[in-house]
Amino acid sequence: MAFKEEPNFRIHVVATIMVIAAGLYFKLSTTEWLAIVIVIGLVLLTELLNTVIENIADFISPERHEKIKTIKDIAAAAVLISAIVALIVGLLIFIPKI
């Protein structure tokens, strides 16, 4: 459902496929794969939790409400932080190989 309805989740899945392909191409070590799998899981998990929070918030308060906006913004920030962490891990792993 998230893949079907959430454009950002689809973007993360496409990025995941690209990272896995790059990992196979560069023959990552087990330790490198471990780091990649953990950050991929982190990003997908936070994106799913963000979707849940947004859907619950919209169900509780369909009209615009400042507190709901704050809650949604914080959940979106969690996704951004996880994506930044994943990017840093990816750069640390792939830049030396390129």
C-alpha positions in Angstrom: 0.0 0.0 0.0 2.8 2.4 0.9 4.6 1.7 -2.5 1.3 2.2 -4.3 0.2 5.4 -2.6 3.4 7.1 -1.3 5.7 8.7 -4.0 8.5 9.2 -1.5 8.4 5.5 -0.5 8.7 4.6 -4.2 11.7 6.9 -4.5 13.4 5.2 -1.5 12.7 1.8 -3.1 14.3 2.8 -6.4 17.3 4.2 -4.5 17.5 0.9 -2.6 17.6 -1.1 -5.9 20.3 1.2 -7.2 22.4 0.8 -4.1 22.0 -2.9 -4.1 23.1 -3.0 -7.8 26.1 -0.8 -7.0 27.0 -3.0 -4.1 26.9 -6.1 -6.3 29.0 -4.3 -8.9 31.6 -3.2 -6.4 31.6 -6.5 -4.6 31.0 -5.1 -1.1 32.4 -6.9 1.9 30.1 -8.5 4.5 30.7 -5.5 6.8 29.9 -3.0 4.1 26.7 -5.0 3.2 25.7 -5.0 6.9 26.0 -1.2 7.1 24.1 -0.8 3.8 21.3 -3.1 4.9 20.9 -1.4 8.2 20.6 2.1 6.7 18.3 0.9 4.0 16.1 -0.6 6.7 16.3 2.6 8.7 15.2 4.8 5.8 12.3 2.5 4.7 11.2 2.1 8.4 11.1 5.8 9.1 9.3 6.5 5.8 6.6 3.9 6.7 6.3 5.3 10.3 6.0 8.8 8.8 3.2 7.5 6.5 1.4 6.0 9.5 1.7 9.2 11.5 0.4 11.3 8.7 -2.5 9.0 8.1 -3.5 8.9 11.7 -3.1 12.6 12.0 -5.4 13.1 9.0 -7.9 10.7 10.4 -8.0 12.4 13.8 -8.0 16.0 12.4 -8.9 16.2 8.7 -9.0 20.0 8.9 -5.7 22.0 9.1 -4.4 22.2 12.6 -1.2 23.8 13.8 -0.3 20.9 16.2 -1.0 18.3 13.5 1.3 20.2 11.1 4.0 20.2 13.8 3.6 16.5 14.3 3.8 15.8 10.6 6.9 18.0 10.2 8.7 16.2 13.0 7.9 12.8 11.4 9.1 14.1 8.1 12.3 15.3 9.7 12.9 11.8 11.0 12.8 10.5 7.5 15.2 13.3 6.3 17.7 12.5 9.1 17.6 8.8 8.3 18.1 9.5 4.6 21.1 11.8 5.4 22.6 9.1 7.6 22.2 6.6 4.8 23.8 9.0 2.3 26.8 9.5 4.6 27.2 5.7 5.0 26.8 5.2 1.2 29.4 7.9 0.5 31.9 6.4 3.0 31.5 3.0 1.4 31.3 3.9 -2.3 33.6 6.9 -2.8 36.8 4.9 -2.1 35.6 2.3 -4.6 34.9 4.9 -7.3 
